Amino acid sequence: NIGAMIGGPLGGWVIDFFGRKLALMITALPFSAGWLMIGFGSNEVLLHAGRFLSGLGVGMASLIVPVSKYVQT
């Protein structure tokens, strides 16, 4: 939840700086890193960090996807 709360505003900044298409591709980075940390994590710290990064990706994507749907190219 904390990662998603940070990911929303961060997603808005990423859209403004990189554009919506590249911003949507950038969300794959925290998703992938988070799931790798969860999958291969051997201690509690890695699991929490993985959940944080996954939440960050969810927060970014939840802002980027609706913006991408209504913007005409």
Secondary structure, 3 states (H helix, E strand, C coil): CHHHHHHHHHHHHHHHHHCHHHHHHHCHHHHHHHHHHHHHCCCHHHHHHHHHHHHHHHHHHHHHHHHHHHCCC
